[in-house]
């Protein structure tokens, strides 16, 4: 279809990586107009944890639509919203001993991030917020200020302010605890870091390259927040809703965020839906102080409730995610052993994992070949050097194996055509030269 070339903006990106016209999807598969089938290890950038057109969710949605249920509700009280809230409270919050108010923001994760940062600044009456290197929190102006990627930041068209960026776990090399540095600059009135209102952090950096922070580091982040009177915002937009093996990515870490942002797979069906979970004592919003026309997507409430009822009423689904995550880890380790430690390494946890390539060019060649072989898989990281596993959590064992087989065969074919691999730059090696 030439229409895409004729009038669609040049800003499109995924369409360039996967140049087909798609018209059908089911489970872990997408189909193009010619009927070609593709295994989907992209899953709507983490929006389709339960697969395309999940039959259970589809039935609930169709029943609701056929009954003339409300679609657009602003922030009106609706039956669908009430049922979602009751289900979320009874099956997600209470079993985890979590006490939060739920704010419905606009439809995207960036909306939730904007709301959380705005509220933190209002509560603490301070402007500055701490984020971390390689973090990604969205591309609206406020969220973009907290996003590290220069490609996205360069499109801002204005100064990005109100954020101080400090090193994430492992950024300065192994054995260096960057929370000590964080504590130091917050203690020192001459550090040049204005006393912040909050810290916003991903437990696993998605777009930043599937970098998983250690539990100890995240625990120390909370201690720093408590010591310096800061709010802790966990951005669980891509890591949440089961991706790491539990509904929230921080459940096993022993931290208690002041706010949590959720979106992407919250609806379960790919429908726009975003919330901020707020500790009750911090819910100081005045009526209408933060709003959005599409904060009442009742279709999303219906599928989100159904998702929780079916997948999160017990721990069976979480166990399946962890089992599949171990399988992915095992396959990734074998790939590393086969093709060289220096060329590849592993990242992430649960079913949120990545294969770190020596450079972005290698990763790009591999993912392009994967697509030719029927596998859709993307890259992330500062140089797009990390091949990102983001398949539906519901994927069958057979198709999970098939997808990784395609990836491994693509790696084998690409590596066979390379005589010498570029060395990965270690910016903290004692012999590294700035001019090199």
ZIZIFEN-V925348 format. One line per field, one symbol per residue. ss: DSSP state (h for helix, s for strand, l for the rest). psi: psi as a letter, one per 20 degrees, with the letter a starting at -180 (. if undefined). A space follows every 10 residues. Layout:
ss->???
psi->???
This chain:
ss->llhhhhhlll lllhhhhlll lsssssslss ssllllssss llhhhhllll lsllhhhhhh hhhhhhllll lsllllllhh hhhhhhhhhh hhhhhhllls ssssllllhh hhhhhhhhhh hhhhllllss ssllllllll hhhhhllllh hhhlllllll llssssllll lllllllhhh hhhhhhhlll lllllllsss sllsslllll ssllhhhhhh hhhhhhhlll ssssslllll llllllllll llllllllss sslhhhllll llllsssssh hhllllllll llllllshhh hhhhhhhhhh hllllhhhhh hhhhhhhhhh hhhhhhhhhl lllssssssl lssssssllh hhhhhhhhhh hhllsslsss lllllssssl llllllhhhh hhhhhhhhhh hhhhhhllll llllllllll llllll
psi->oihhhgiqqi iqghhhhmmr oqiqqpckqq prhijppppo kglkkjilhj rplphghggg ghggghjkqp gpjckqpqgg gghggggggh iggghjlpoq qopoaairhh gggggghggg hggikqhqpp aqpjqpjrjq gghhhjphph gghijhjrqo rjppprprpi hjrqjooihg gggghhhoij iioqorhrpp qphpofhikl opqqggghgh ghgggghjlq qooonkghha kihiirgqij hjhkqnqhqp pqcejghijj qppqrpppph iimjqqpjhp aphkimnhhh gghgghgggg ijiajgghhh ghghhhgggg gghhgghgjp hihqrqqaqc knrqooqhrh gggggghghg hhjkpoqrra rhklippook qqhjqqhghg ggghgggghg gggghhjpgp qqqppoijqh jpphi.
